[in-house]
Amino acid sequence: MQGKGLLIGLSVTLRHFFSRKETVQYPEEKLVMNDLFRGGRLILNEKKCISCKLCAMACPNEALALTVEIDEQKKRHMKKYVHKSGRCLYCNFCVEACPTKAITWDKNYEIACYHIEELTYDAVKRNKEDENNEY
């Protein structure tokens, strides 16, 4: 029968035309990222961090720059935790290397910026600013 392929194609088109749409209205609605999403910015939990620098050693692009202070009791404290997200491969090696699971990714996928300086940030300083803004 001639035109059988045309009828099958039209049936597929009509089925999709009347089905539920999967479009997300982006600025108003945002997608929910799952737990396996690698991206955004690194979140450092300073209470869990033991300042071992394993995350910086695991980074293949040297996107992490850490500054550690040692106090009088020979205890290590993180002074700076600089993440250069412009150099980052988002390979997740830093998160996997952390023995205390102190670093994670936030689920924000809107990280575009106009200036290269905005790609580098200090996670310790950012955490303190977030704590001050809560109160």
Secondary structure, DSSP 8 states (H G I E B T S, - for coil): -TTHHHHHHHHHHHHHHHS------TTTS-----TT---S-EEE-TTT-----HHHHH-TT--EEEEEEE-TTS-EEEEEEEEETTT-----HHHHH-TT--EEE-S------SSGGGGEEEHHHHHHHHHHHH-
